[in-house]
Amino acid sequence: MIWIINFVGSYLASFFFGLSTFVSKKIRYIAPLVGAVGFSLYRLVEPYSVNMAAFVSTLLCCVAAEMLARSLKTSSTGVTIVALIPLVPGVMLYKTMLRFGEGNTLEAIEALSNTLMYAGMMAIGVTLSTLLGRFVITPLYNSVKKRKDK
């Protein structure tokens, strides 16, 4: 039951963020689905390692966004931004700032390092997916398209 609530909640968060940022109608309903699947994967891997979960789910979301953007002939950036919203470490940042505000410097520094590690893993996932998109997905897509046109 909790999986369904997480899936629906992450879909709605991505969907309404997409509405507030005026994403194109082509991706308005599909990009949040990518985000919901990515967040479900995050929850699946999270018990083993939070940082690995951030990396794997970000990589999945971004690769799916690249492929979806190619098939819909739209920008992959719009799909990626909407899909990554459920994975953004907002609560981690809030807790970090709360600990700084309370004067718990050691706990705040530990929370800050955890938050930066999480964000860094997300950044690596986005970068790797962009490289995969440019050097693997696009050439494959173009070769399939050429074969289809013949």
ChimeraX attribute file (.defattr): number of C-alpha atoms within 10 A of each C-alpha:
attribute: neighborCount
match mode: 1-to-1
recipient: residues
	/A:1	5
	/A:2	7
	/A:3	11
	/A:4	10
	/A:5	10
	/A:6	17
	/A:7	20
	/A:8	15
	/A:9	15
	/A:10	25
	/A:11	26
	/A:12	18
	/A:13	19
	/A:14	26
	/A:15	25
	/A:16	14
	/A:17	19
	/A:18	24
	/A:19	15
	/A:20	9
	/A:21	12
	/A:22	11
	/A:23	17
	/A:24	14
	/A:25	10
	/A:26	13
	/A:27	22
	/A:28	20
	/A:29	16
	/A:30	17
	/A:31	28
	/A:32	29
	/A:33	22
	/A:34	26
	/A:35	34
	/A:36	27
	/A:37	19
	/A:38	28
	/A:39	28
	/A:40	19
	/A:41	18
	/A:42	24
	/A:43	18
	/A:44	13
	/A:45	17
	/A:46	15
	/A:47	10
	/A:48	10
	/A:49	11
	/A:50	16
	/A:51	20
	/A:52	17
	/A:53	24
	/A:54	29
	/A:55	24
	/A:56	19
	/A:57	27
	/A:58	31
	/A:59	25
	/A:60	21
	/A:61	30
	/A:62	30
	/A:63	24
	/A:64	22
	/A:65	29
	/A:66	24
	/A:67	16
	/A:68	20
	/A:69	20
	/A:70	17
	/A:71	10
	/A:72	11
	/A:73	10
	/A:74	15
	/A:75	15
	/A:76	22
	/A:77	13
	/A:78	19
	/A:79	28
	/A:80	24
	/A:81	20
	/A:82	29
	/A:83	32
	/A:84	26
	/A:85	21
	/A:86	24
	/A:87	22
	/A:88	14
	/A:89	15
	/A:90	12
	/A:91	10
	/A:92	16
	/A:93	16
	/A:94	13
	/A:95	16
	/A:96	22
	/A:97	16
	/A:98	13
	/A:99	19
	/A:100	17
	/A:101	11
	/A:102	9
	/A:103	11
	/A:104	12
	/A:105	13
	/A:106	11
	/A:107	14
	/A:108	19
	/A:109	15
	/A:110	13
	/A:111	20
	/A:112	19
	/A:113	13
	/A:114	17
	/A:115	21
	/A:116	15
	/A:117	15
	/A:118	22
	/A:119	18
	/A:120	15
	/A:121	21
	/A:122	25
	/A:123	16
	/A:124	17
	/A:125	22
	/A:126	21
	/A:127	15
	/A:128	17
	/A:129	23
	/A:130	18
	/A:131	13
	/A:132	16
	/A:133	22
	/A:134	12
	/A:135	11
	/A:136	12
	/A:137	18
	/A:138	15
	/A:139	12
	/A:140	12
	/A:141	14
	/A:142	12
	/A:143	12
	/A:144	11
	/A:145	11
	/A:146	10
	/A:147	8
	/A:148	8
	/A:149	7
	/A:150	5
